[in-house]
């Protein structure tokens, strides 16, 4: 009895919108129980209702009797997961736009004719003539001169330069005065 009086007294201070939302939540649950089964099953519409209510009504978990609030949150996450899965598979075209063969050929030609230019310079020159392309794409399509022989491995490098190598740092030690030995 005292509990009912406290609830009625606190209802005086609630806004009409909040009371209407609470009333809607409380009226939705008997609809589920009136179904002619021993254990009432929730339909997708019921799940969507509770997911929407938990987004718009702050006191939704106190009105919930049919299921646990964790279940509603799980439905919400499952809905978001399904939405993002649908959006990601909806478009058949995925990835970046392909670079035009004309632009690739122009990129290679500029790199071949100007061997001292790097990817940033070629990117700037392409931008000046109206092609918007990033430096990474320019670097991908630049062909560097290759004479057919592979670069030397580490042993070959050491054998070739052993007469010029005079010191090798294997480790360093910091002194108390922050000098490196």
N, C-alpha and C positions, 0 to 999 in steps of 0.2 A: 504494500500500500504506500509506504513512504517512497519507495523507488518510483512509483507512478506519479506521485506528487512532485518529486524532484524533476522528472522528465517533463511534466506539464509546465512546471515553473521555468525550466530552461528553454522551453519552446517559445515562451513569450519573447525572449531576447534574440531568437534566430530570425534571419531575414526570410521573407516570403519565398524567395527563389530557393533557398537552402531547404526550407520545409517542403516545398514542392518536389525537389529532387529526392529528399528522403522518403516522402510519401510514394513517389514513383518506384523507388527501389523496393520498398516494402510491399507494394501491390504486385510487383512483377513475380515475386517468389511463390505466392499461392497459385498463380497461373501454372507454374511448373508442377506443383503438388496435385493440382486437380486433374492432371492427365490420368487416364485409366490404368495405370500400371502400378505394380507393387513398389518398384523402385523407379521413380520418375527419371527419365533421360532428358538431358539438356540438348536443345537443338542449336544449330549454328547461330540462329537469330538471338537466342538467349546468351550465348557466348559473346556475340558482338555487342549486345546491350551492356553487359558487365564490363567489357573492355572500354566502351565509350564512357560509361559512368565513372570508371576509375580515373579517366583522364580529366573529366569535367567537375566531378563532385569530390571534395576533399574528404568527406566523412563516409565514404562508400563502404569501407571495411566493417564498420559498426552495424550497417544495415544488412550485411550478408549472412544468410543462414544456410542456404542450399549447399554451397561449396566453401572451401577455405580461400582466404585472400591470396595465398600463394598460387592456387590454381588459376585464378583470374590473371595474375601476373604472368604465369606460364603461357596462358592463351595469348596474352598480348605479345610476348616475345615470339611465340610461334607464328603469329600473324605478321609481325615485322619481318621475320625470316622468310616467310613465304612471299611477302611483297618484294623483298630485295632479290630473291631468286627469280621471281617472275620478271622483274625489270632487267636483270642481267641477261636472261635468255630471250627477252623480247626482241632485241635488235639482232639481226642476223650478221650485220657488219660489226666486227669487233676489232680492237687494236687501233693503231694510228693510220692516218691516211697514207696511201702509197705515194712515193715521190715520183713525179712524172719522169719518163725516160728522157725527155728533152732537157729537163733540169739536171738530171744525172750526167748527161753527155756534156752539157755546158760546164758543170762543176769539174769534170775530169779534164776538159779542154783548158779551163783557166788554170788548173793545177799543173798541167803539163807545160803550158806556155809561160808560166810564172813560177819557176821552181822555188823561189825564195819566199813566196807568199804562204802563210799558214792558214789554218781553217778560219780564224777570225777575219782575216783580211778578205778571203774569198766570200765569206758570209756578208761582209759589208758591201763588197762589190755587187753581189747578187741582190742585196737589198736596194742598192742604188738603181738597178734596172727593173725593180718591181717584184722580185721573188722573195717572199718571206720564208726563211728556212733557218733552223737553229745550227749552231756551229758543230754540234755533234753529228748532225745529218751530213753536213759538208765533209767532216772528217771521215765518215763511213764511206763516202763515194770518191774520196781522193785516192789516186793511185800513186804510190811512191815508186821511184825507180827501183827495179829489182834486176840484178845482173844474173840471177840463176843459181848463185852459190849461197848456201845457207850461212848464217852468221856463226862465228866460232863458239864452241861451248866453253865452259869455265876452264877446263884443263888446257885447251889450246890457247886461251887468253893468257893464262899464267905462264905457259911455256914461251909465248911470244914476248911477253913483257917482264920476264924474270930479271933481266939485267937492269931495268929501270925501277923495279920495286925495291925500296931500301928500308921500309918499316911497315909493320903490320900491327894495328891495334886489335888485340884480342879482348881486352877489358880495360876499364878505367876505374880509378879510385878518387873519390872526392876527399880532400883534406879538410881539417877543421876550419881553415880560412877560405873554404870553397874554391880551392884550386884543383885542377884536374891533373892527376899523375898518369 
